[in-house]
Amino acid sequence: MSRSALVGNVTAMLEDAGFVVSDRCAIRPKSFDIAARRGDDLILVKILANIDAFNEATGHEMRRLGTYLEATPLVIGLRSRDEDLKPDVVYFRHGVPVFSPDTAYNLFIENVPPLIYAAPGGLYVNIDGDLLADERQDKDWSLGQLASELGVSRRTVSKYEDGMNASVEVAMALEELFDAPLTSPVDVLEGADEVHESDATPDDPEADPDDQQVVAVFTRAGYSVHPTVRSPFTAVSEDEADSDIVLTGHSKFTKAAEKRARIMSSIGAVTRTRSVYVVDRAKQDSVDGTALVERDELADLRNADELRDVIRERSEREEAV
Protein backbone atom coordinates (compact mmCIF):
# COMPACT_ATOMS: atom_id res chain seq x y z
CA MET A 1 0.00 0.00 0.00
CA SER A 2 1.33 3.45 -0.90
CA ARG A 3 1.76 5.99 1.85
CA SER A 4 -0.80 8.26 0.20
CA ALA A 5 -3.38 5.47 0.25
CA LEU A 6 -2.52 4.70 3.87
CA VAL A 7 -3.04 8.34 4.85
CA GLY A 8 -6.39 8.31 3.02
CA ASN A 9 -7.49 5.13 4.78
CA VAL A 10 -6.55 6.42 8.23
CA THR A 11 -8.28 9.75 7.54
CA ALA A 12 -11.47 7.95 6.45
CA MET A 13 -11.37 5.71 9.52
CA LEU A 14 -11.04 8.70 11.86
CA GLU A 15 -13.92 10.48 10.14
CA ASP A 16 -16.05 7.34 10.48
CA ALA A 17 -15.15 7.37 14.19
CA GLY A 18 -16.58 10.88 14.55
CA PHE A 19 -13.37 12.91 14.35
CA VAL A 20 -13.12 16.21 12.54
CA VAL A 21 -9.91 15.85 10.50
CA SER A 22 -7.70 18.60 9.11
CA ASP A 23 -6.37 18.74 5.59
CA ARG A 24 -3.26 16.67 5.07
CA CYS A 25 -0.03 18.59 5.73
CA ALA A 26 1.24 18.10 2.19
CA ILE A 27 4.37 20.19 2.72
CA ARG A 28 7.88 19.58 3.97
CA PRO A 29 9.28 19.40 6.52
CA LYS A 30 6.39 18.10 8.58
CA SER A 31 6.23 16.41 11.94
CA PHE A 32 2.62 15.21 11.57
CA ASP A 33 0.26 14.48 8.69
CA ILE A 34 -3.15 15.36 10.12
CA ALA A 35 -4.77 16.82 13.21
CA ALA A 36 -8.06 15.32 14.35
CA ARG A 37 -10.54 16.13 17.10
CA ARG A 38 -13.44 14.27 18.68
CA GLY A 39 -14.93 16.21 21.56
CA ASP A 40 -12.11 17.07 23.93
CA ASP A 41 -9.74 14.52 22.39
CA LEU A 42 -7.24 16.16 20.04
CA ILE A 43 -4.64 14.02 18.27
CA LEU A 44 -1.71 14.83 15.99
CA VAL A 45 -1.09 11.85 13.74
CA LYS A 46 1.99 10.82 11.79
CA ILE A 47 1.22 8.04 9.30
CA LEU A 48 4.03 5.80 8.04
CA ALA A 49 4.32 2.49 6.24
CA ASN A 50 7.55 1.76 8.12
CA ILE A 51 7.82 3.32 11.57
CA ASP A 52 11.62 3.12 11.45
CA ALA A 53 11.41 6.33 9.39
CA PHE A 54 10.15 8.12 12.51
CA ASN A 55 13.26 9.83 13.85
CA GLU A 56 14.12 11.51 17.14
CA ALA A 57 13.83 15.09 15.84
CA THR A 58 10.29 14.44 14.62
CA GLY A 59 9.38 12.72 17.88
CA HIS A 60 10.63 15.70 19.87
CA GLU A 61 8.67 18.13 17.71
CA MET A 62 5.45 16.12 18.05
CA ARG A 63 5.84 15.94 21.82
CA ARG A 64 6.40 19.70 22.03
CA LEU A 65 3.34 20.36 19.88
CA GLY A 66 1.32 18.00 22.05
CA THR A 67 2.23 20.13 25.06
CA TYR A 68 1.53 23.48 23.39
CA LEU A 69 -1.79 22.41 21.85
CA GLU A 70 -2.96 20.01 24.59
CA ALA A 71 -2.96 17.19 22.05
CA THR A 72 -1.85 13.56 22.00
CA PRO A 73 0.87 12.81 19.42
CA LEU A 74 0.43 9.41 17.72
CA VAL A 75 2.12 7.40 15.00
CA ILE A 76 0.04 4.94 12.97
CA GLY A 77 2.16 2.56 10.91
CA LEU A 78 2.24 -0.85 9.29
CA ARG A 79 5.58 -2.36 10.17
CA SER A 80 9.00 -2.05 11.75
CA ARG A 81 11.90 -3.48 9.77
CA ASP A 82 10.39 -6.53 8.08
CA GLU A 83 7.76 -7.31 10.73
CA ASP A 84 4.17 -6.11 10.81
CA LEU A 85 3.12 -4.30 13.96
CA LYS A 86 1.14 -6.65 16.16
CA PRO A 87 -2.59 -5.91 16.57
CA ASP A 88 -3.74 -4.39 19.87
CA VAL A 89 -0.16 -3.60 20.92
CA VAL A 90 1.12 -0.09 21.64
CA TYR A 91 4.76 0.56 20.78
CA PHE A 92 6.79 3.67 21.57
CA ARG A 93 9.26 5.60 19.47
CA HIS A 94 11.03 8.62 20.95
CA GLY A 95 8.32 8.98 23.59
CA VAL A 96 5.39 8.85 21.12
CA PRO A 97 2.80 6.00 21.10
CA VAL A 98 2.83 3.92 17.91
CA PHE A 99 0.31 1.33 16.73
CA SER A 100 -1.14 -0.31 13.63
CA PRO A 101 -4.26 0.76 11.68
CA ASP A 102 -6.05 -2.33 13.05
CA THR A 103 -5.30 -1.19 16.60
CA ALA A 104 -6.47 2.32 15.70
CA TYR A 105 -9.72 0.87 14.29
CA ASN A 106 -10.38 -1.11 17.46
CA LEU A 107 -9.59 1.92 19.62
CA PHE A 108 -11.50 4.60 17.73
CA ILE A 109 -14.31 2.68 15.98
CA GLU A 110 -14.94 -0.26 18.32
CA ASN A 111 -13.95 1.64 21.49
CA VAL A 112 -11.73 -1.27 22.50
CA PRO A 113 -8.39 0.08 23.77
CA PRO A 114 -5.22 -2.01 23.52
CA LEU A 115 -4.17 -4.08 26.52
CA ILE A 116 -0.55 -4.72 25.58
CA TYR A 117 2.43 -2.44 25.15
CA ALA A 118 5.93 -3.16 23.94
CA ALA A 119 8.97 -2.28 26.03
CA PRO A 120 12.56 -3.50 26.20
CA GLY A 121 12.42 -7.20 26.99
CA GLY A 122 9.07 -8.02 25.47
CA LEU A 123 5.35 -7.35 25.69
CA TYR A 124 3.68 -6.18 28.89
CA VAL A 125 0.26 -5.41 30.33
CA ASN A 126 -1.10 -3.27 33.15
CA ILE A 127 -2.07 -5.36 36.17
CA ASP A 128 -4.85 -4.04 38.41
CA GLY A 129 -2.93 -4.46 41.67
CA ASP A 130 -5.89 -3.89 44.00
CA LEU A 131 -8.01 -6.42 42.14
CA LEU A 132 -5.17 -8.94 42.19
CA ALA A 133 -4.77 -8.53 45.95
CA ASP A 134 -8.53 -8.99 46.45
CA GLU A 135 -8.59 -12.15 44.33
CA ARG A 136 -5.59 -13.60 46.16
CA GLN A 137 -7.13 -12.89 49.57
CA ASP A 138 -10.49 -14.29 48.50
CA LYS A 139 -8.66 -17.47 47.55
CA ASP A 140 -6.93 -17.33 50.96
CA TRP A 141 -3.50 -17.51 49.36
CA SER A 142 -0.40 -15.96 50.81
CA LEU A 143 2.04 -13.95 48.70
CA GLY A 144 4.36 -16.92 48.88
CA GLN A 145 1.72 -19.35 47.59
CA LEU A 146 0.93 -17.17 44.59
CA ALA A 147 4.62 -16.66 43.93
CA SER A 148 5.11 -20.41 43.90
CA GLU A 149 2.25 -20.87 41.43
CA LEU A 150 3.76 -18.27 39.11
CA GLY A 151 7.35 -19.33 39.54
CA VAL A 152 8.45 -15.88 40.70
CA SER A 153 9.60 -14.39 43.99
CA ARG A 154 7.31 -13.23 46.78
CA ARG A 155 8.73 -9.74 46.30
CA THR A 156 7.69 -9.77 42.64
CA VAL A 157 4.10 -10.67 43.52
CA SER A 158 4.09 -7.85 46.06
CA LYS A 159 5.22 -5.47 43.31
CA TYR A 160 2.41 -6.65 41.04
CA GLU A 161 -0.06 -5.77 43.77
CA ASP A 162 1.63 -2.39 44.19
CA GLY A 163 1.06 -1.62 40.51
CA MET A 164 4.08 -3.03 38.69
CA ASN A 165 3.21 -4.20 35.22
CA ALA A 166 3.69 -7.80 34.14
CA SER A 167 4.66 -9.72 31.05
CA VAL A 168 1.88 -11.08 28.88
CA GLU A 169 2.77 -14.62 30.00
CA VAL A 170 2.44 -13.73 33.69
CA ALA A 171 -0.82 -11.88 33.09
CA MET A 172 -2.28 -14.89 31.29
CA ALA A 173 -1.19 -17.18 34.13
CA LEU A 174 -2.78 -14.89 36.72
CA GLU A 175 -6.08 -14.72 34.88
CA GLU A 176 -6.08 -18.49 34.47
CA LEU A 177 -5.36 -19.02 38.18
CA PHE A 178 -8.15 -16.71 39.35
CA ASP A 179 -10.50 -17.11 36.38
CA ALA A 180 -10.96 -13.34 36.33
CA PRO A 181 -9.77 -10.41 34.20
CA LEU A 182 -6.96 -8.65 36.03
CA THR A 183 -5.56 -6.39 33.32
CA SER A 184 -6.43 -2.77 32.50
CA PRO A 185 -6.11 -1.17 29.06
CA VAL A 186 -3.42 1.21 27.89
CA ASP A 187 -5.16 4.59 27.86
CA VAL A 188 -3.43 6.00 24.81
CA LEU A 189 -5.19 9.37 24.91
CA GLU A 190 -4.82 10.00 28.62
CA GLY A 191 -2.27 7.87 30.31
CA ALA A 192 0.25 6.31 27.96
CA ASP A 193 2.95 7.92 30.08
CA GLU A 194 1.88 5.62 32.92
CA VAL A 195 3.35 2.64 31.08
CA HIS A 196 6.17 4.44 29.32
CA GLU A 197 8.68 6.52 31.22
CA SER A 198 9.90 9.16 28.82
CA ASP A 199 12.05 12.20 29.28
CA ALA A 200 10.54 15.59 29.99
CA THR A 201 9.22 17.54 27.01
CA PRO A 202 12.22 18.51 24.87
CA ASP A 203 13.30 22.14 24.99
CA ASP A 204 12.21 24.54 22.27
CA PRO A 205 14.54 24.85 19.29
CA GLU A 206 16.14 28.17 18.43
CA ALA A 207 14.07 30.39 16.17
CA ASP A 208 15.24 30.75 12.59
CA PRO A 209 17.25 33.99 12.26
CA ASP A 210 14.75 35.22 9.64
CA ASP A 211 11.97 34.86 12.20
CA GLN A 212 13.68 36.75 15.02
CA GLN A 213 11.81 40.00 14.34
CA VAL A 214 8.44 38.24 14.36
CA VAL A 215 9.34 36.43 17.57
CA ALA A 216 10.44 39.71 19.15
CA VAL A 217 7.17 41.46 18.27
CA PHE A 218 5.02 38.64 19.64
CA THR A 219 7.14 38.44 22.78
CA ARG A 220 6.94 42.21 23.29
CA ALA A 221 3.15 41.97 22.96
CA GLY A 222 2.99 39.47 25.80
CA TYR A 223 3.01 36.15 23.98
CA SER A 224 5.06 33.10 24.88
CA VAL A 225 6.57 32.05 21.55
CA HIS A 226 7.54 28.43 20.89
CA PRO A 227 9.51 28.08 17.63
CA THR A 228 9.03 24.94 15.55
CA VAL A 229 11.31 23.32 13.00
CA ARG A 230 9.22 20.55 11.41
CA SER A 231 5.70 21.96 11.24
CA PRO A 232 3.49 23.80 8.74
CA PHE A 233 3.91 26.88 10.97
CA THR A 234 7.09 28.49 12.27
CA ALA A 235 5.88 28.97 15.86
CA VAL A 236 3.09 28.36 18.34
CA SER A 237 2.43 31.56 20.29
CA GLU A 238 0.33 31.77 23.46
CA ASP A 239 -1.18 34.98 24.76
CA GLU A 240 -0.34 34.69 28.45
CA ALA A 241 -3.26 36.99 29.40
CA ASP A 242 -6.09 34.87 28.00
CA SER A 243 -4.40 31.62 26.81
CA ASP A 244 -5.23 32.45 23.18
CA ILE A 245 -3.13 30.19 20.93
CA VAL A 246 -1.91 31.45 17.56
CA LEU A 247 -0.17 29.41 14.87
CA THR A 248 2.38 31.67 13.23
CA GLY A 249 3.98 31.55 9.80
CA HIS A 250 6.45 33.89 8.14
CA SER A 251 7.89 34.18 4.63
CA LYS A 252 7.43 36.00 1.35
CA PHE A 253 3.89 35.62 0.06
CA THR A 254 4.43 33.00 -2.64
CA LYS A 255 2.22 30.17 -3.91
CA ALA A 256 3.94 27.90 -1.39
CA ALA A 257 3.21 30.39 1.41
CA GLU A 258 -0.44 30.57 0.35
CA LYS A 259 -0.64 26.77 0.46
CA ARG A 260 0.97 26.76 3.91
CA ALA A 261 -1.50 29.40 5.13
CA ARG A 262 -4.44 27.26 3.96
CA ILE A 263 -3.08 24.25 5.83
CA MET A 264 -2.56 26.38 8.95
CA SER A 265 -6.19 27.48 8.73
CA SER A 266 -7.40 23.87 8.46
CA ILE A 267 -5.24 22.80 11.40
CA GLY A 268 -6.41 25.81 13.39
CA ALA A 269 -10.06 24.87 12.83
CA VAL A 270 -9.36 21.44 14.35
CA THR A 271 -7.05 22.56 17.16
CA ARG A 272 -9.29 25.55 18.00
CA THR A 273 -6.49 28.03 17.48
CA ARG A 274 -6.09 31.09 15.30
CA SER A 275 -3.42 31.48 12.66
CA VAL A 276 -1.49 34.41 11.23
CA TYR A 277 1.02 34.60 8.40
CA VAL A 278 3.54 37.45 8.35
CA VAL A 279 4.56 38.53 4.84
CA ASP A 280 6.49 41.37 3.25
CA ARG A 281 3.55 42.49 1.12
CA ALA A 282 -0.08 41.34 1.04
CA LYS A 283 -2.89 42.17 -1.40
CA GLN A 284 -5.55 40.54 0.81
CA ASP A 285 -6.42 40.33 4.49
CA SER A 286 -6.44 36.57 4.90
CA VAL A 287 -6.25 33.14 3.30
CA ASP A 288 -9.07 30.77 4.29
CA GLY A 289 -9.16 32.30 7.77
CA THR A 290 -5.41 32.69 8.28
CA ALA A 291 -4.83 36.40 8.86
CA LEU A 292 -2.16 38.08 6.73
CA VAL A 293 -0.07 40.81 8.36
CA GLU A 294 2.72 42.72 6.66
CA ARG A 295 6.07 42.76 8.42
CA ASP A 296 6.18 46.57 8.73
CA GLU A 297 2.62 46.63 10.04
CA LEU A 298 3.46 43.98 12.61
CA ALA A 299 6.41 46.03 13.87
CA ASP A 300 4.03 48.90 14.71
CA LEU A 301 1.81 46.75 16.94
CA ARG A 302 2.77 47.40 20.56
CA ASN A 303 0.68 45.10 22.70
CA ALA A 304 -1.30 41.91 22.74
CA ASP A 305 -4.64 43.72 22.38
CA GLU A 306 -3.61 45.38 19.12
CA LEU A 307 -2.12 42.17 17.75
CA ARG A 308 -5.11 40.10 18.83
CA ASP A 309 -7.56 42.55 17.30
CA VAL A 310 -5.81 42.52 13.93
CA ILE A 311 -5.67 38.72 13.82
CA ARG A 312 -9.30 38.30 14.86
CA GLU A 313 -10.65 41.02 12.60
CA ARG A 314 -8.98 39.60 9.50
CA SER A 315 -9.68 35.95 10.20
CA GLU A 316 -13.32 36.63 11.13
CA ARG A 317 -13.78 38.84 8.07
CA GLU A 318 -12.72 35.86 5.94
CA GLU A 319 -15.12 33.56 7.79
CA ALA A 320 -18.00 35.98 7.18
CA VAL A 321 -17.46 36.12 3.42
C-alpha positions, 0 to 999 in steps of 0.5 A: 500500500502506498503511503498516500493510500494509507493516509487516506485510509486512516483519515477515512477511519477517523472520520467514520469514528466521529473525528473532525480531520484537518487537511493533510499537511502536504508540505515539507518538513512536517512532523505530523500528517493530520490533526483530528478532534473528537470532543475534547480529544485532540490528536496529531497523527503521523502516518508511516508504512515503516515506523523506522522512518520516525526519527528523534527530531520528529518525535521531539517536535510532536511531543512539544506540539502535544504540550503546546496544543494540549494534544496527543501525538500518535504514529500509525504505521504498518511495520517495523523493519520486516515485521508487521506491527502486532494488533492491539499492541502499543509501541513507543518511538522517541516517547510517542505512542505507535500502533497499527491501523487495526489497533487504531480501528479497534480503539476509535471505531470499536472503542476497545483500547489495547491491553498490551504495550511493547517495552525493552524485553518483550510485551507487557500489560497493566495489572490491576494491583488492588483487584489482584490482591482482592482475588488472592485474599479471597482465595486465601493464598499468601504472597508466597503461595501465589509466587510459587504458582507463578514461579516468581519471587514473593517480592515480585508478587508484592510489586504486582499488587503495588502496581508493577506491570507484568509480562503477557505470559504472567498476566495470562497465568494470573487470569487463568489461576483466578479465572478473572480479568486482572488487566487494564487497558493502555489509555493512549489518549490520557495515560500512555505515560503511565506505562512508558517513562519518557524524558521531559518535554524537549526544549524549544529549538532556536528560532530561525534567524529570519523569524527573530523580528516576528518572535520579538514582536510577539514576545513584546506583545505578551506572547510566549513564543515556541519556535518549531522546525518541522511543522506547517507553521514556524511557531506556536504563540500563546497569549499569556493573558487569556491563553489564546493560541496562535499558529504563526507563519512567516515568509514572502507571500508566494504560492507555497506560502499561500498553500501553507497558510491554507493548511494552517487554517485547516489545522487551526479549525481542528485545534481551535487556534487562530493562525497568522502569516507574516509577509512582506507584502499582502494584497488581501487580508487573509487566506481561508481564515489565516490572517495576513499581516505585513512585516512593517505593520506587525512592527508597529503593533505594541501590545497583545490587544492590538495584535489580537484585534488585527488577527481576529478582525482579518480571520473573522472577516474571511469567515464571514465572506 
